[in-house]
């Protein structure tokens, strides 16, 4: 699996709790204090791609006036998040290390 | 241009597929002058008399126009974008200028790329018959037919016309490919 885009990553983690698309977007914006703002085109595309990859799925929600589709993360989606977090942590660690050492790696 | 009882206005304007920004700007200027877009049919734009308003127009391209249409429009509506009208796969959205929410439909290059790739796919499929006909109608191909008939001159004219359409189409494809290339070269996601 190729790395997730920032938009897809944030939508995916916001769907750990089942939400409809726009609510997920609002949650992402709140969570990132307004840094990550998603246009509806980007949001719609991310939802479709995540669903096609089997990382989220629509869940039946009859309580709401069910015109809005509610999505939830799948088991596969959870696995991808865990992998993604490990990858991001590694990226951050490498960046910090090279900035601190002036570019030298410690493996020589 | 005709004004019917000053409540409706029809304009004929031609915008090519790569001129969507210019088209949106024109619609914004019309809205500022009190003409609100109602319908687009080919090159015919119908406007309605309204209070002059400062709005933002954006055109979106959606590849499959039928599937999930309700969800698509709902998401855009919730994000503050009203779908004014559509022309095939093109959707015309507007929202008040300067509202607090995000002003663009696409906020990263990955999704912009997807949108333009979908547009390119559709253009290539739509253009296929034109290219096919420009070969089929090529006089030497039709030569056995033309020699004995009086339709030769007419076919030649038709072929020329098809060639012009094919040339314009090729320019449009080139422009969209250029946009895709530029996005692909951008190291940002």
Interface residues (C-beta under 8 A of the other chain):
Chain A: X5 X6 X7 X21 X22 X25 X37 X38 X39 X40 X41 X42 X43 X44 X45 X46 X48 X67 X68 X69
Chain B: X60 X68 X70 X71 X72 X74 X75 X76 X78 X79 X81 X101 X102 X104 X105 X106 X107 X108 X110 X111 X114 X115 X189
